[in-house]
Structures are given as C-alpha cells and as structure tokens.
Amino acid sequence: APVEADLGEEVTFLGMNIQDDRDRANALLAETGVDWVSASDPDGALYLELGGLAMPFTVYISAEGEIVDKHNGPLTEQQLREQIKQAFG
C-alpha cells in the first residue's frame, strides 16, 4: 500500500506547487491520481526559505509546526518510510 495509506491519520502529506501555473498543477494531480492536499508557492519563496535545493524537496513538520528534518532530491518508498520513522518514531 502507498505510504500515505499505511500511515492513515498519523501523517498528512501536502504537495506544494512551486512556480507553476495552478491549472497545470491541478491537471497533473488529476493525471497522476494524487489526492493529497496541494498548495501553491508561486514565486518559490517558501521553497528557498526552507532550504530547497533540488526537486522533489521533502520537509518533515511536526504536529506543532516544528521542522523536524528535510531532504533534497528523490526518495525511494523505503527511504521515505525510514525517514518518516526517524523523524517521528
């Protein structure tokens, strides 16, 4: 099962559309079947402020809003599972 399905309500995934037209982003979400909440960072300011250097950029944020960890670049499903466990386990 996908990571988001396995973790249920323990973890929320949020997709961030960076420097792309919102309509194009919505079309891509529909095409790929992603049903995460999606937000926009139209000028990339939040991405840069958080330390984004590569895509995808993964930020682990606690329920209290504290940045726990970050990862620049792709992750395998196993790496994502391990990083979630390390950040929140």
C-alpha positions in Angstrom: 0.0 0.0 0.0 1.2 3.6 -0.6 2.9 5.2 2.4 0.1 7.7 2.9 -2.5 4.9 3.1 -0.4 2.8 5.5 0.1 5.7 7.9 -3.5 6.8 7.8 -4.1 9.8 10.1 -0.7 9.6 11.7 0.9 11.6 8.8 -0.5 14.1 6.4 1.0 14.6 3.0 0.9 18.1 1.5 2.0 18.7 -2.1 3.4 22.1 -2.9 3.2 23.5 -6.4 6.3 25.7 -7.0 6.5 28.3 -9.7 3.9 26.6 -11.9 0.5 27.7 -13.2 -2.2 26.4 -10.8 -4.3 25.0 -13.7 -1.3 23.0 -14.9 -0.7 21.7 -11.4 -4.3 20.6 -11.0 -4.2 18.8 -14.3 -1.0 17.0 -13.3 -2.6 16.0 -9.9 -5.7 14.6 -11.8 -3.5 12.8 -14.3 -1.3 11.1 -11.7 -4.2 10.3 -9.3 -2.6 12.1 -6.4 -5.2 13.1 -3.9 -3.1 14.9 -1.3 -3.9 18.5 -0.3 -2.0 20.8 -2.7 -0.9 24.3 -2.1 1.0 26.9 -4.2 4.3 28.7 -3.8 4.0 30.8 -7.0 7.4 32.6 -6.7 9.3 29.8 -4.9 10.0 32.0 -1.9 8.9 29.4 0.7 10.9 26.7 -1.1 14.0 28.8 -0.9 13.3 29.9 2.7 13.0 26.3 3.8 16.3 25.4 2.1 15.1 23.8 -1.1 17.9 23.0 -3.5 16.6 20.1 -5.5 13.3 18.6 -6.5 11.5 16.9 -5.0 12.1 18.6 -1.7 10.7 16.8 1.4 10.1 18.7 4.6 9.1 16.8 7.8 7.0 19.1 10.1 5.7 18.0 13.5 2.0 18.5 14.5 3.3 21.5 16.5 4.6 23.1 13.3 8.3 22.5 14.0 10.6 21.5 11.1 12.0 18.1 12.2 14.0 17.2 9.1 14.5 18.0 5.4 15.6 16.0 2.3 16.5 17.4 -1.1 16.1 15.1 -4.1 14.3 11.9 -4.8 13.5 9.2 -2.3 12.5 5.6 -2.8 9.4 4.4 -0.9 11.7 2.6 1.6 13.8 5.7 2.2 10.7 7.8 2.7 9.3 5.2 5.2 12.7 5.2 7.1 12.9 9.0 7.2 9.4 9.3 8.5 10.2 6.7 11.2 13.4 8.6 12.1 11.7 12.0 12.2 8.6 11.0 14.1 9.3 7.5 15.6 
